[in-house]
């Protein structure tokens, strides 16, 4: 739930009154073309990086190099988040079965059931950063320093994800979830949640009962360590931005990234552009930025600069609770 002291329900047509830059229908149609080649290239590079860094973990198991190997591998592994996110939009690949296969596998790695993730994320786009309406808005303004630490470096995500998987596996959905999850999909969410829990329990049993280090050094520990790094990127998307406004320029933040980051992050650094036109695939976001970027705020210098700005905003919010970084 949001830290915000006041929740706001979303009123009116989800599309009406939102800000959109000048973009013609032919331009949007051209930018919205999906590509198997682009998707396979990105997922292939990610798999190669995971396999190579995972091999380093195996080779350094009994040496002092294990810790840096686990950190590097964990960062690559945890960027499954980006592939899962793109697949939730159905835009990672042109071929549906490719999209759904990668979606399910990367969602298991990321630890969020795929069908639930798709519908919750669709509502996140419909009601972006509206208190009480956006199901993927876990915090608000003013944000406490402790909440920032919990969201970034502690086990908050995993605790919440595990509770949700257990609840969904028992067929229990809260009022907000029943609002965006069709009744016909709830059974599928329950079945998938049970399967995912069985996978995690099986990995734990393998490690504990057979005294094997592999489930821990190849999944649980690197997923947590790498998850902290990925959380720094997730923070940049909306944290300490304006709330309850139909203007993605003020509720959402884009950042500059180097080419390696853009590959791992599937171009989600163009986050304002993505929220304006979520049907535009990841590979076309730089082209979209070239068309509409002049009407948008300049991107923040990078992931570290964005997080430093967030920390400074949190300090300022202690004096000015209404302050946010979504300047008009």
Secondary structure as UniProt FT lines:
FT   TURN            16..17
FT   HELIX           25..31
FT   HELIX           36..59
FT   TURN            60..62
FT   TURN            64..65
FT   HELIX           66..78
FT   HELIX           80..88
FT   TURN            89..90
FT   HELIX           96..110
FT   HELIX           114..126
FT   TURN            127..129
FT   TURN            131..133
FT   TURN            135..136
FT   HELIX           145..153
FT   HELIX           156..169
FT   TURN            170..171
FT   HELIX           175..180
FT   HELIX           183..209
FT   TURN            210..211
FT   HELIX           214..215
FT   HELIX           216..220
FT   HELIX           221..238
FT   TURN            239..240
FT   HELIX           248..251
FT   HELIX           259..265
FT   TURN            266..269
FT   HELIX           271..276
FT   TURN            278..279
FT   HELIX           282..284
FT   HELIX           285..292
FT   HELIX           293..295
FT   HELIX           303..319
FT   TURN            321..322
//
